[in-house]
């Protein structure tokens, strides 16, 4: 899925943390100030791991999906099933979702 389509798909979920309307986000996309200097870590069931710097992560619990929007490396969408997701801000770790099956 192209970046613009992914942003449009997730625009409702992006609107609250970004403080803009979903229609504006879908039309205009993301801006450099939408990304924090923090990072996101994703851990998968098979012990695979991803770390994204300057990233914004959005979880859709109803659809079991997660989207990661990075300032420099693109936008990604994953199934959240069996995944643990941690965000870091000011060196403080926050648990977004944690799977019982991880390691």
KOLMI-395614 format. One line per field, with one value per residue (C-alpha): residue number from 1; residue in one letter; x, y, z. Coordinates in nm, 2 decimals. Layout:
resi: (NUM:...)
resn: (A:...)
x: (X:...)
y: (Y:...)
z: (Z:...)
// end
This chain:
resi: (1:2:3:4:5:6:7:8:9:10:11:12:13:14:15:16:17:18:19:20:21:22:23:24:25:26:27:28:29:30:31:32:33:34:35:36:37:38:39:40:41:42:43:44:45:46:47:48:49:50:51:52:53:54:55:56:57:58:59:60:61:62:63:64:65:66:67:68:69:70:71:72:73:74:75:76:77:78:79:80:81:82:83:84:85:86:87:88:89:90:91:92:93:94:95:96:97:98:99:100:101:102:103)
resn: (X:X:X:X:X:X:X:X:X:X:X:X:X:X:X:X:X:X:X:X:X:X:X:X:X:X:X:X:X:X:X:X:X:X:X:X:X:X:X:X:X:X:X:X:X:X:X:X:X:X:X:X:X:X:X:X:X:X:X:X:X:X:X:X:X:X:X:X:X:X:X:X:X:X:X:X:X:X:X:X:X:X:X:X:X:X:X:X:X:X:X:X:X:X:X:X:X:X:X:X:X:X:X)
x: (0.00:0.13:0.21:-0.08:-0.33:-0.19:-0.23:-0.59:-0.67:-0.54:-0.65:-0.93:-0.69:-0.42:-0.65:-0.65:-0.28:-0.20:-0.48:-0.60:-0.91:-0.91:-1.01:-0.71:-0.47:-0.61:-0.57:-0.25:-0.06:0.18:0.42:0.77:0.64:0.40:0.69:0.86:1.22:1.13:1.13:0.91:1.01:0.81:0.86:0.71:0.62:0.92:1.16:1.20:1.24:1.21:1.31:1.19:1.33:1.14:0.82:0.45:0.27:-0.11:-0.29:-0.63:-0.74:-1.06:-0.88:-0.57:-0.35:-0.08:0.07:0.41:0.47:0.84:0.98:1.26:1.20:0.84:0.51:0.44:0.14:0.14:-0.09:-0.08:-0.16:0.12:0.31:0.45:0.49:0.69:0.72:0.99:0.97:1.24:1.40:1.08:0.94:0.56:0.38:0.13:0.05:0.22:0.18:0.19:0.36:0.67:0.99)
y: (0.00:0.34:0.59:0.82:0.53:0.41:0.76:0.78:0.44:0.54:0.90:0.85:0.70:0.96:1.25:1.25:1.22:1.47:1.72:1.75:1.63:1.29:1.46:1.71:1.42:1.21:1.51:1.67:1.37:1.39:1.67:1.65:1.79:1.50:1.27:1.27:1.22:0.90:0.55:0.24:-0.13:-0.42:-0.77:-1.06:-1.42:-1.57:-1.34:-1.10:-0.74:-0.39:-0.06:0.26:0.60:0.92:0.72:0.74:0.41:0.36:0.05:-0.07:-0.33:-0.41:-0.50:-0.65:-0.41:-0.17:0.11:0.27:0.60:0.71:1.04:0.90:0.53:0.52:0.38:0.02:-0.19:-0.51:-0.76:-0.70:-1.06:-1.21:-0.88:-0.67:-0.30:-0.05:0.32:0.53:0.90:1.08:0.75:0.62:0.29:0.26:-0.06:-0.02:-0.39:-0.70:-1.05:-1.34:-1.55:-1.34:-1.53)
z: (0.00:-0.09:0.19:0.10:0.10:0.44:0.59:0.45:0.60:0.94:0.94:1.20:1.44:1.37:1.42:1.80:1.87:1.60:1.69:1.33:1.16:0.98:0.65:0.68:0.75:0.46:0.22:0.34:0.48:0.77:0.84:0.99:1.33:1.35:1.44:1.78:1.85:2.04:1.91:1.89:1.94:1.80:1.90:1.71:1.81:1.63:1.82:1.53:1.63:1.48:1.61:1.45:1.53:1.50:1.49:1.56:1.63:1.62:1.74:1.61:1.86:1.68:1.36:1.53:1.33:1.41:1.19:1.23:1.07:1.06:0.95:0.74:0.67:0.55:0.69:0.79:0.88:1.07:1.23:1.61:1.69:1.91:1.91:2.19:2.13:2.34:2.29:2.45:2.53:2.73:2.80:2.96:2.84:2.78:2.70:2.42:2.39:2.54:2.42:2.66:2.40:2.36:2.45)
// end
